[in-house]
């Protein structure tokens, strides 16, 4: 996938657990796991907003585009 998710990096920087993030954002652990492992096909802007609010970051801090050959 050309979009790389850096939620684990931001969680480590903020010293926050995946459980705490899922509770703050209001999404299930399963859906958060799918997202952070790069298996998600889409993300709602409301979910992205919640993640950015909980991690005090910008979307570019957790999403990265990489060119696939």
PDB file of N, CA, C and O in Angstrom:
ATOM      1  N   UNK A   1       0.851  -1.182   0.000  1.00  0.00           N
ATOM      2  CA  UNK A   1       0.000   0.000   0.000  1.00  0.00           C
ATOM      3  C   UNK A   1       0.892   1.239   0.000  1.00  0.00           C
ATOM      4  O   UNK A   1       1.935   1.259   0.652  1.00  0.00           O
ATOM      5  N   UNK A   2       0.483   2.254  -0.722  1.00  0.00           N
ATOM      6  CA  UNK A   2       1.276   3.475  -0.865  1.00  0.00           C
ATOM      7  C   UNK A   2       1.135   4.415   0.329  1.00  0.00           C
ATOM      8  O   UNK A   2       1.913   5.360   0.457  1.00  0.00           O
ATOM      9  N   UNK A   3       0.156   4.175   1.207  1.00  0.00           N
ATOM     10  CA  UNK A   3      -0.012   4.996   2.402  1.00  0.00           C
ATOM     11  C   UNK A   3       0.494   4.207   3.608  1.00  0.00           C
ATOM     12  O   UNK A   3       0.030   3.101   3.881  1.00  0.00           O
ATOM     13  N   UNK A   4       1.450   4.793   4.320  1.00  0.00           N
ATOM     14  CA  UNK A   4       2.027   4.153   5.505  1.00  0.00           C
ATOM     15  C   UNK A   4       1.449   4.844   6.737  1.00  0.00           C
ATOM     16  O   UNK A   4       1.384   6.072   6.795  1.00  0.00           O
ATOM     17  N   UNK A   5       1.033   4.051   7.716  1.00  0.00           N
ATOM     18  CA  UNK A   5       0.425   4.561   8.944  1.00  0.00           C
ATOM     19  C   UNK A   5       1.469   4.536  10.058  1.00  0.00           C
ATOM     20  O   UNK A   5       2.101   3.508  10.301  1.00  0.00           O
ATOM     21  N   UNK A   6       1.644   5.664  10.729  1.00  0.00           N
ATOM     22  CA  UNK A   6       2.645   5.782  11.797  1.00  0.00           C
ATOM     23  C   UNK A   6       1.995   5.977  13.179  1.00  0.00           C
ATOM     24  O   UNK A   6       2.506   6.730  14.008  1.00  0.00           O
ATOM     25  N   UNK A   7       0.889   5.308  13.413  1.00  0.00           N
ATOM     26  CA  UNK A   7       0.223   5.441  14.717  1.00  0.00           C
ATOM     27  C   UNK A   7       1.110   4.922  15.838  1.00  0.00           C
ATOM     28  O   UNK A   7       1.158   5.520  16.913  1.00  0.00           O
ATOM     29  N   UNK A   8       1.815   3.813  15.604  1.00  0.00           N
ATOM     30  CA  UNK A   8       2.694   3.259  16.643  1.00  0.00           C
ATOM     31  C   UNK A   8       3.770   4.255  17.070  1.00  0.00           C
ATOM     32  O   UNK A   8       4.096   4.356  18.253  1.00  0.00           O
ATOM     33  N   UNK A   9       4.317   4.989  16.101  1.00  0.00           N
ATOM     34  CA  UNK A   9       5.349   5.987  16.404  1.00  0.00           C
ATOM     35  C   UNK A   9       4.774   7.081  17.295  1.00  0.00           C
ATOM     36  O   UNK A   9       5.385   7.475  18.288  1.00  0.00           O
ATOM     37  N   UNK A  10       3.587   7.567  16.926  1.00  0.00           N
ATOM     38  CA  UNK A  10       2.968   8.637  17.716  1.00  0.00           C
ATOM     39  C   UNK A  10       2.545   8.135  19.096  1.00  0.00           C
ATOM     40  O   UNK A  10       2.643   8.872  20.077  1.00  0.00           O
ATOM     41  N   UNK A  11       2.081   6.904  19.178  1.00  0.00           N
ATOM     42  CA  UNK A  11       1.730   6.333  20.485  1.00  0.00           C
ATOM     43  C   UNK A  11       2.963   6.292  21.390  1.00  0.00           C
ATOM     44  O   UNK A  11       2.884   6.625  22.572  1.00  0.00           O
ATOM     45  N   UNK A  12       4.091   5.884  20.833  1.00  0.00           N
ATOM     46  CA  UNK A  12       5.323   5.823  21.614  1.00  0.00           C
ATOM     47  C   UNK A  12       5.763   7.219  22.050  1.00  0.00           C
ATOM     48  O   UNK A  12       6.174   7.414  23.194  1.00  0.00           O
ATOM     49  N   UNK A  13       5.676   8.192  21.138  1.00  0.00           N
ATOM     50  CA  UNK A  13       6.067   9.564  21.478  1.00  0.00           C
ATOM     51  C   UNK A  13       5.186  10.145  22.578  1.00  0.00           C
ATOM     52  O   UNK A  13       5.659  10.913  23.415  1.00  0.00           O
ATOM     53  N   UNK A  14       3.908   9.781  22.576  1.00  0.00           N
ATOM     54  CA  UNK A  14       2.964  10.306  23.563  1.00  0.00           C
ATOM     55  C   UNK A  14       2.833   9.411  24.791  1.00  0.00           C
ATOM     56  O   UNK A  14       2.082   9.716  25.717  1.00  0.00           O
ATOM     57  N   UNK A  15       3.578   8.297  24.786  1.00  0.00           N
ATOM     58  CA  UNK A  15       3.534   7.323  25.889  1.00  0.00           C
ATOM     59  C   UNK A  15       2.090   6.919  26.192  1.00  0.00           C
ATOM     60  O   UNK A  15       1.640   6.948  27.337  1.00  0.00           O
ATOM     61  N   UNK A  16       1.379   6.540  25.122  1.00  0.00           N
ATOM     62  CA  UNK A  16      -0.021   6.165  25.225  1.00  0.00           C
ATOM     63  C   UNK A  16      -0.194   4.742  24.705  1.00  0.00           C
ATOM     64  O   UNK A  16       0.471   4.340  23.750  1.00  0.00           O
ATOM     65  N   UNK A  17      -1.081   3.988  25.332  1.00  0.00           N
ATOM     66  CA  UNK A  17      -1.351   2.629  24.888  1.00  0.00           C
ATOM     67  C   UNK A  17      -2.409   2.626  23.787  1.00  0.00           C
ATOM     68  O   UNK A  17      -3.157   3.590  23.621  1.00  0.00           O
ATOM     69  N   UNK A  18      -2.455   1.537  23.051  1.00  0.00           N
ATOM     70  CA  UNK A  18      -3.469   1.372  22.016  1.00  0.00           C
ATOM     71  C   UNK A  18      -4.855   1.365  22.656  1.00  0.00           C
ATOM     72  O   UNK A  18      -5.803   1.917  22.098  1.00  0.00           O
ATOM     73  N   UNK A  19      -4.968   0.743  23.821  1.00  0.00           N
ATOM     74  CA  UNK A  19      -6.244   0.697  24.541  1.00  0.00           C
ATOM     75  C   UNK A  19      -6.716   2.096  24.889  1.00  0.00           C
ATOM     76  O   UNK A  19      -7.883   2.428  24.685  1.00  0.00           O
ATOM     77  N   UNK A  20      -5.816   2.923  25.414  1.00  0.00           N
ATOM     78  CA  UNK A  20      -6.179   4.291  25.776  1.00  0.00           C
ATOM     79  C   UNK A  20      -6.602   5.087  24.546  1.00  0.00           C
ATOM     80  O   UNK A  20      -7.570   5.845  24.598  1.00  0.00           O
ATOM     81  N   UNK A  21      -5.873   4.915  23.431  1.00  0.00           N
ATOM     82  CA  UNK A  21      -6.235   5.625  22.207  1.00  0.00           C
ATOM     83  C   UNK A  21      -7.613   5.193  21.717  1.00  0.00           C
ATOM     84  O   UNK A  21      -8.417   6.039  21.326  1.00  0.00           O
ATOM     85  N   UNK A  22      -7.897   3.903  21.730  1.00  0.00           N
ATOM     86  CA  UNK A  22      -9.203   3.434  21.250  1.00  0.00           C
ATOM     87  C   UNK A  22     -10.331   3.986  22.113  1.00  0.00           C
ATOM     88  O   UNK A  22     -11.398   4.324  21.600  1.00  0.00           O
ATOM     89  N   UNK A  23     -10.099   4.078  23.419  1.00  0.00           N
ATOM     90  CA  UNK A  23     -11.120   4.646  24.312  1.00  0.00           C
ATOM     91  C   UNK A  23     -11.326   6.136  24.056  1.00  0.00           C
ATOM     92  O   UNK A  23     -12.459   6.615  24.035  1.00  0.00           O
ATOM     93  N   UNK A  24     -10.232   6.864  23.861  1.00  0.00           N
ATOM     94  CA  UNK A  24     -10.332   8.312  23.632  1.00  0.00           C
ATOM     95  C   UNK A  24     -11.010   8.635  22.302  1.00  0.00           C
ATOM     96  O   UNK A  24     -11.769   9.599  22.202  1.00  0.00           O
ATOM     97  N   UNK A  25     -10.729   7.819  21.280  1.00  0.00           N
ATOM     98  CA  UNK A  25     -11.263   8.077  19.945  1.00  0.00           C
ATOM     99  C   UNK A  25     -12.666   7.507  19.794  1.00  0.00           C
ATOM    100  O   UNK A  25     -13.480   8.029  19.031  1.00  0.00           O
ATOM    101  N   UNK A  26     -12.941   6.434  20.525  1.00  0.00           N
ATOM    102  CA  UNK A  26     -14.254   5.810  20.431  1.00  0.00           C
ATOM    103  C   UNK A  26     -14.360   4.796  19.311  1.00  0.00           C
ATOM    104  O   UNK A  26     -15.432   4.607  18.736  1.00  0.00           O
ATOM    105  N   UNK A  27     -13.246   4.141  18.998  1.00  0.00           N
ATOM    106  CA  UNK A  27     -13.274   3.061  18.015  1.00  0.00           C
ATOM    107  C   UNK A  27     -12.817   1.778  18.688  1.00  0.00           C
ATOM    108  O   UNK A  27     -12.131   1.806  19.710  1.00  0.00           O
ATOM    109  N   UNK A  28     -13.203   0.662  18.108  1.00  0.00           N
ATOM    110  CA  UNK A  28     -12.863  -0.621  18.717  1.00  0.00           C
ATOM    111  C   UNK A  28     -11.372  -0.903  18.563  1.00  0.00           C
ATOM    112  O   UNK A  28     -10.707  -0.365  17.677  1.00  0.00           O
ATOM    113  N   UNK A  29     -10.872  -1.751  19.437  1.00  0.00           N
ATOM    114  CA  UNK A  29      -9.474  -2.181  19.351  1.00  0.00           C
ATOM    115  C   UNK A  29      -9.222  -2.881  18.012  1.00  0.00           C
ATOM    116  O   UNK A  29      -8.161  -2.719  17.410  1.00  0.00           O
ATOM    117  N   UNK A  30     -10.206  -3.658  17.554  1.00  0.00           N
ATOM    118  CA  UNK A  30     -10.066  -4.379  16.285  1.00  0.00           C
ATOM    119  C   UNK A  30      -9.905  -3.404  15.122  1.00  0.00           C
ATOM    120  O   UNK A  30      -9.035  -3.587  14.271  1.00  0.00           O
ATOM    121  N   UNK A  31     -10.749  -2.364  15.086  1.00  0.00           N
ATOM    122  CA  UNK A  31     -10.651  -1.384  13.996  1.00  0.00           C
ATOM    123  C   UNK A  31      -9.366  -0.574  14.073  1.00  0.00           C
ATOM    124  O   UNK A  31      -8.773  -0.253  13.043  1.00  0.00           O
ATOM    125  N   UNK A  32      -8.937  -0.246  15.268  1.00  0.00           N
ATOM    126  CA  UNK A  32      -7.678   0.483  15.431  1.00  0.00           C
ATOM    127  C   UNK A  32      -6.504  -0.386  14.995  1.00  0.00           C
ATOM    128  O   UNK A  32      -5.562   0.106  14.374  1.00  0.00           O
ATOM    129  N   UNK A  33      -6.557  -1.671  15.318  1.00  0.00           N
ATOM    130  CA  UNK A  33      -5.513  -2.601  14.910  1.00  0.00           C
ATOM    131  C   UNK A  33      -5.438  -2.718  13.390  1.00  0.00           C
ATOM    132  O   UNK A  33      -4.348  -2.726  12.819  1.00  0.00           O
ATOM    133  N   UNK A  34      -6.591  -2.807  12.740  1.00  0.00           N
ATOM    134  CA  UNK A  34      -6.639  -2.865  11.276  1.00  0.00           C
ATOM    135  C   UNK A  34      -6.009  -1.609  10.683  1.00  0.00           C
ATOM    136  O   UNK A  34      -5.252  -1.683   9.715  1.00  0.00           O
ATOM    137  N   UNK A  35      -6.321  -0.480  11.256  1.00  0.00           N
ATOM    138  CA  UNK A  35      -5.779   0.788  10.771  1.00  0.00           C
ATOM    139  C   UNK A  35      -4.275   0.866  10.970  1.00  0.00           C
ATOM    140  O   UNK A  35      -3.544   1.189  10.034  1.00  0.00           O
ATOM    141  N   UNK A  36      -3.810   0.579  12.158  1.00  0.00           N
ATOM    142  CA  UNK A  36      -2.380   0.753  12.441  1.00  0.00           C
ATOM    143  C   UNK A  36      -1.499  -0.289  11.759  1.00  0.00           C
ATOM    144  O   UNK A  36      -0.299  -0.073  11.586  1.00  0.00           O
ATOM    145  N   UNK A  37      -2.091  -1.418  11.372  1.00  0.00           N
ATOM    146  CA  UNK A  37      -1.323  -2.445  10.660  1.00  0.00           C
ATOM    147  C   UNK A  37      -1.379  -2.279   9.148  1.00  0.00           C
ATOM    148  O   UNK A  37      -0.867  -3.119   8.408  1.00  0.00           O
ATOM    149  N   UNK A  38      -1.998  -1.197   8.691  1.00  0.00           N
ATOM    150  CA  UNK A  38      -2.027  -0.909   7.263  1.00  0.00           C
ATOM    151  C   UNK A  38      -3.001  -1.750   6.471  1.00  0.00           C
ATOM    152  O   UNK A  38      -2.889  -1.820   5.247  1.00  0.00           O
ATOM    153  N   UNK A  39      -3.950  -2.389   7.124  1.00  0.00           N
ATOM    154  CA  UNK A  39      -4.921  -3.252   6.446  1.00  0.00           C
ATOM    155  C   UNK A  39      -6.199  -2.510   6.063  1.00  0.00           C
ATOM    156  O   UNK A  39      -7.023  -3.047   5.322  1.00  0.00           O
ATOM    157  N   UNK A  40      -6.374  -1.292   6.553  1.00  0.00           N
ATOM    158  CA  UNK A  40      -7.600  -0.528   6.286  1.00  0.00           C
ATOM    159  C   UNK A  40      -7.597  -0.028   4.840  1.00  0.00           C
ATOM    160  O   UNK A  40      -6.554   0.331   4.294  1.00  0.00           O
ATOM    161  N   UNK A  41      -8.765  -0.015   4.245  1.00  0.00           N
ATOM    162  CA  UNK A  41      -8.919   0.503   2.886  1.00  0.00           C
ATOM    163  C   UNK A  41      -9.353   1.967   2.896  1.00  0.00           C
ATOM    164  O   UNK A  41      -9.233   2.661   1.886  1.00  0.00           O
ATOM    165  N   UNK A  42      -9.858   2.436   4.038  1.00  0.00           N
ATOM    166  CA  UNK A  42     -10.336   3.813   4.146  1.00  0.00           C
ATOM    167  C   UNK A  42     -10.342   4.223   5.615  1.00  0.00           C
ATOM    168  O   UNK A  42     -10.284   3.382   6.513  1.00  0.00           O
ATOM    169  N   UNK A  43     -10.413   5.528   5.837  1.00  0.00           N
ATOM    170  CA  UNK A  43     -10.556   6.052   7.186  1.00  0.00           C
ATOM    171  C   UNK A  43     -11.495   7.256   7.120  1.00  0.00           C
ATOM    172  O   UNK A  43     -11.359   8.110   6.243  1.00  0.00           O
ATOM    173  N   UNK A  44     -12.427   7.315   8.032  1.00  0.00           N
ATOM    174  CA  UNK A  44     -13.338   8.461   8.090  1.00  0.00           C
ATOM    175  C   UNK A  44     -12.588   9.667   8.627  1.00  0.00           C
ATOM    176  O   UNK A  44     -11.710   9.549   9.482  1.00  0.00           O
ATOM    177  N   UNK A  45     -12.957  10.833   8.104  1.00  0.00           N
ATOM    178  CA  UNK A  45     -12.333  12.059   8.598  1.00  0.00           C
ATOM    179  C   UNK A  45     -12.608  12.253  10.084  1.00  0.00           C
ATOM    180  O   UNK A  45     -11.763  12.779  10.807  1.00  0.00           O
ATOM    181  N   UNK A  46     -13.779  11.834  10.543  1.00  0.00           N
ATOM    182  CA  UNK A  46     -14.084  11.974  11.970  1.00  0.00           C
ATOM    183  C   UNK A  46     -13.160  11.098  12.816  1.00  0.00           C
ATOM    184  O   UNK A  46     -12.767  11.491  13.914  1.00  0.00           O
ATOM    185  N   UNK A  47     -12.814   9.915  12.311  1.00  0.00           N
ATOM    186  CA  UNK A  47     -11.870   9.040  13.021  1.00  0.00           C
ATOM    187  C   UNK A  47     -10.477   9.642  13.001  1.00  0.00           C
ATOM    188  O   UNK A  47      -9.789   9.660  14.022  1.00  0.00           O
ATOM    189  N   UNK A  48     -10.058  10.136  11.840  1.00  0.00           N
ATOM    190  CA  UNK A  48      -8.749  10.777  11.725  1.00  0.00           C
ATOM    191  C   UNK A  48      -8.658  11.984  12.645  1.00  0.00           C
ATOM    192  O   UNK A  48      -7.637  12.205  13.297  1.00  0.00           O
ATOM    193  N   UNK A  49      -9.733  12.765  12.692  1.00  0.00           N
ATOM    194  CA  UNK A  49      -9.777  13.924  13.588  1.00  0.00           C
ATOM    195  C   UNK A  49      -9.649  13.492  15.047  1.00  0.00           C
ATOM    196  O   UNK A  49      -8.915  14.114  15.816  1.00  0.00           O
ATOM    197  N   UNK A  50     -10.355  12.437  15.427  1.00  0.00           N
ATOM    198  CA  UNK A  50     -10.281  11.935  16.802  1.00  0.00           C
ATOM    199  C   UNK A  50      -8.899  11.446  17.169  1.00  0.00           C
ATOM    200  O   UNK A  50      -8.423  11.694  18.277  1.00  0.00           O
ATOM    201  N   UNK A  51      -8.249  10.753  16.247  1.00  0.00           N
ATOM    202  CA  UNK A  51      -6.887  10.267  16.487  1.00  0.00           C
ATOM    203  C   UNK A  51      -5.930  11.447  16.642  1.00  0.00           C
ATOM    204  O   UNK A  51      -5.102  11.466  17.553  1.00  0.00           O
ATOM    205  N   UNK A  52      -6.047  12.428  15.751  1.00  0.00           N
ATOM    206  CA  UNK A  52      -5.167  13.598  15.831  1.00  0.00           C
ATOM    207  C   UNK A  52      -5.398  14.383  17.116  1.00  0.00           C
ATOM    208  O   UNK A  52      -4.449  14.884  17.720  1.00  0.00           O
ATOM    209  N   UNK A  53      -6.652  14.491  17.533  1.00  0.00           N
ATOM    210  CA  UNK A  53      -6.962  15.196  18.781  1.00  0.00           C
ATOM    211  C   UNK A  53      -6.374  14.449  19.974  1.00  0.00           C
ATOM    212  O   UNK A  53      -5.757  15.060  20.847  1.00  0.00           O
ATOM    213  N   UNK A  54      -6.562  13.127  20.014  1.00  0.00           N
ATOM    214  CA  UNK A  54      -6.072  12.325  21.134  1.00  0.00           C
ATOM    215  C   UNK A  54      -4.546  12.311  21.208  1.00  0.00           C
ATOM    216  O   UNK A  54      -3.970  12.308  22.295  1.00  0.00           O
ATOM    217  N   UNK A  55      -3.897  12.302  20.039  1.00  0.00           N
ATOM    218  CA  UNK A  55      -2.431  12.248  20.007  1.00  0.00           C
ATOM    219  C   UNK A  55      -1.788  13.627  19.890  1.00  0.00           C
ATOM    220  O   UNK A  55      -0.563  13.743  19.859  1.00  0.00           O
ATOM    221  N   UNK A  56      -2.619  14.681  19.824  1.00  0.00           N
ATOM    222  CA  UNK A  56      -2.126  16.048  19.684  1.00  0.00           C
ATOM    223  C   UNK A  56      -1.132  16.139  18.528  1.00  0.00           C
ATOM    224  O   UNK A  56       0.023  16.528  18.704  1.00  0.00           O
ATOM    225  N   UNK A  57      -1.617  15.765  17.329  1.00  0.00           N
ATOM    226  CA  UNK A  57      -0.753  15.760  16.157  1.00  0.00           C
ATOM    227  C   UNK A  57      -1.542  16.180  14.922  1.00  0.00           C
ATOM    228  O   UNK A  57      -2.749  16.413  14.992  1.00  0.00           O
ATOM    229  N   UNK A  58      -0.860  16.272  13.817  1.00  0.00           N
ATOM    230  CA  UNK A  58      -1.457  16.585  12.525  1.00  0.00           C
ATOM    231  C   UNK A  58      -1.608  15.289  11.719  1.00  0.00           C
ATOM    232  O   UNK A  58      -0.891  14.322  11.979  1.00  0.00           O
ATOM    233  N   UNK A  59      -2.534  15.251  10.738  1.00  0.00           N
ATOM    234  CA  UNK A  59      -2.690  14.041   9.922  1.00  0.00           C
ATOM    235  C   UNK A  59      -1.375  13.588   9.278  1.00  0.00           C
ATOM    236  O   UNK A  59      -1.126  12.389   9.152  1.00  0.00           O
ATOM    237  N   UNK A  60      -0.545  14.535   8.875  1.00  0.00           N
ATOM    238  CA  UNK A  60       0.742  14.197   8.269  1.00  0.00           C
ATOM    239  C   UNK A  60       1.714  13.517   9.219  1.00  0.00           C
ATOM    240  O   UNK A  60       2.688  12.906   8.778  1.00  0.00           O
ATOM    241  N   UNK A  61       1.460  13.618  10.514  1.00  0.00           N
ATOM    242  CA  UNK A  61       2.311  12.941  11.494  1.00  0.00           C
ATOM    243  C   UNK A  61       2.038  11.441  11.537  1.00  0.00           C
ATOM    244  O   UNK A  61       2.898  10.663  11.948  1.00  0.00           O
ATOM    245  N   UNK A  62       0.841  11.035  11.112  1.00  0.00           N
ATOM    246  CA  UNK A  62       0.495   9.615  11.172  1.00  0.00           C
ATOM    247  C   UNK A  62       0.278   8.980   9.804  1.00  0.00           C
ATOM    248  O   UNK A  62       0.253   7.755   9.691  1.00  0.00           O
ATOM    249  N   UNK A  63       0.120   9.795   8.764  1.00  0.00           N
ATOM    250  CA  UNK A  63      -0.074   9.274   7.411  1.00  0.00           C
ATOM    251  C   UNK A  63       1.078   9.722   6.522  1.00  0.00           C
ATOM    252  O   UNK A  63       1.464  10.891   6.534  1.00  0.00           O
ATOM    253  N   UNK A  64       1.629   8.781   5.746  1.00  0.00           N
ATOM    254  CA  UNK A  64       2.720   9.111   4.833  1.00  0.00           C
ATOM    255  C   UNK A  64       2.478   8.429   3.498  1.00  0.00           C
ATOM    256  O   UNK A  64       2.153   7.243   3.450  1.00  0.00           O
ATOM    257  N   UNK A  65       2.636   9.176   2.417  1.00  0.00           N
ATOM    258  CA  UNK A  65       2.514   8.609   1.075  1.00  0.00           C
ATOM    259  C   UNK A  65       3.890   8.175   0.601  1.00  0.00           C
ATOM    260  O   UNK A  65       4.847   8.945   0.678  1.00  0.00           O
ATOM    261  N   UNK A  66       3.993   6.958   0.115  1.00  0.00           N
ATOM    262  CA  UNK A  66       5.235   6.470  -0.475  1.00  0.00           C
ATOM    263  C   UNK A  66       4.932   5.995  -1.882  1.00  0.00           C
ATOM    264  O   UNK A  66       3.913   5.344  -2.114  1.00  0.00           O
ATOM    265  N   UNK A  67       5.791   6.307  -2.804  1.00  0.00           N
ATOM    266  CA  UNK A  67       5.603   5.922  -4.199  1.00  0.00           C
ATOM    267  C   UNK A  67       5.952   4.449  -4.372  1.00  0.00           C
ATOM    268  O   UNK A  67       7.058   4.021  -4.043  1.00  0.00           O
ATOM    269  N   UNK A  68       5.001   3.680  -4.889  1.00  0.00           N
ATOM    270  CA  UNK A  68       5.233   2.256  -5.143  1.00  0.00           C
ATOM    271  C   UNK A  68       5.697   2.075  -6.578  1.00  0.00           C
ATOM    272  O   UNK A  68       5.146   2.678  -7.499  1.00  0.00           O
ATOM    273  N   UNK A  69       6.689   1.260  -6.757  1.00  0.00           N
ATOM    274  CA  UNK A  69       7.194   0.957  -8.106  1.00  0.00           C
ATOM    275  C   UNK A  69       6.346  -0.092  -8.762  1.00  0.00           C
ATOM    276  O   UNK A  69       6.613  -0.479  -9.900  1.00  0.00           O
TER     277      UNK A  69
END
